[in-house]
Amino acid sequence: QLQLVESGGGLVQPGGSLRLSCAASGFTLDSYAIGWFRQVPGKEREGVSCISNSDGSTYYADSVKGRFTISRDNAKNMVYLQMNSLKPEDTAVYYCSAALVAGNYIYWGQGTQVTVSS
């Protein structure tokens, strides 16, 4: 069974940090670009960050640039999203997704809740 599983979400105070993990099973991530997305109920899903499978190049949404860092460890079949200086507006369900062709995300995890609140 091909699946992605996110973990690492939780409740954190503003200014705090969390590290999200995305684990793959049933396939290897090294052939896929990996993206992190987030969604708040009633709003459209937002692309947060992605990392290529070819040269490791990264992309960040303006809203998280300078605060979030995406990385991958192909040996462990994992991708991470380090989130620092968290703000209440970062509160959302975060999803990881895998794309074999650029922009065509075909595998999705179930999501992990991130809540930033005092």
C-alpha positions in Angstrom: 0.0 0.0 0.0 1.4 3.4 -1.1 1.0 6.0 1.6 2.4 9.1 3.2 2.1 9.7 6.9 2.6 13.0 8.6 3.6 13.5 12.2 4.9 16.1 14.6 1.9 18.5 14.8 0.6 19.8 18.0 -0.1 22.9 20.1 2.6 25.5 20.4 2.8 29.0 21.7 3.4 31.9 19.3 7.1 32.1 18.6 7.6 28.4 19.2 8.8 25.7 16.9 7.6 22.4 15.5 9.2 19.9 13.2 6.8 18.0 10.9 7.8 14.7 9.4 6.5 12.9 6.3 7.2 9.2 6.1 6.6 7.1 3.0 5.6 3.5 2.9 5.3 1.3 -0.2 7.4 3.5 -2.3 10.7 5.5 -2.1 10.6 9.2 -2.0 13.9 9.9 -3.9 12.1 9.9 -7.2 9.5 12.4 -6.1 9.3 16.1 -5.5 7.7 16.6 -2.1 5.4 19.4 -1.1 3.9 20.6 2.2 0.5 22.1 2.1 -1.9 23.4 4.7 -5.5 24.0 5.0 -7.8 25.8 7.3 -11.5 24.9 7.4 -13.5 27.0 4.9 -10.4 28.1 3.1 -8.5 26.7 0.1 -5.5 24.5 0.5 -2.3 26.5 0.4 1.1 25.4 -0.8 3.7 26.0 1.9 6.9 24.6 0.6 8.4 22.0 -1.7 11.6 20.3 -2.5 12.7 18.8 -5.7 14.0 15.3 -6.2 16.7 16.2 -8.7 18.8 18.9 -7.2 17.2 19.5 -3.9 16.0 23.0 -4.8 13.3 24.4 -2.6 10.4 26.7 -2.7 8.7 28.6 0.1 5.5 30.6 0.2 6.1 34.2 1.1 4.1 33.8 4.3 6.7 31.3 5.6 9.9 32.3 4.0 12.7 32.7 6.5 10.8 30.8 9.2 10.2 27.3 7.7 12.8 25.0 6.3 12.1 21.9 4.2 14.6 19.0 4.0 14.7 15.4 2.9 16.6 12.4 4.0 16.3 9.9 1.1 18.2 7.2 3.1 15.4 7.3 5.7 12.6 7.9 3.1 11.6 11.0 5.0 10.9 14.6 4.4 10.8 17.3 7.1 9.4 20.7 7.6 11.1 22.7 10.4 8.8 25.5 11.5 10.2 28.3 13.6 8.8 31.6 14.9 5.3 30.2 14.5 2.4 32.6 14.3 -1.3 32.1 15.1 -2.0 32.3 11.3 0.1 29.2 10.8 -2.6 27.2 12.5 -3.9 24.6 10.0 -3.9 21.0 9.1 -0.6 20.3 7.3 -0.3 17.7 4.6 2.7 16.3 2.7 2.3 15.2 -0.9 4.5 13.5 -3.5 4.8 14.5 -7.2 6.4 12.3 -9.8 5.9 15.0 -12.4 6.4 18.6 -11.4 3.2 20.1 -9.9 1.2 16.9 -10.2 0.9 15.7 -6.6 -0.5 12.2 -6.6 0.1 10.8 -3.1 -1.2 12.6 0.0 -1.0 12.0 3.7 -3.9 12.3 6.1 -2.6 15.5 7.6 -1.4 16.6 11.0 -2.9 19.5 13.0 -0.7 22.4 14.0 -2.2 24.9 16.4 -0.4 28.1 17.4 -2.0 29.7 20.3 -1.2 31.2 23.7 
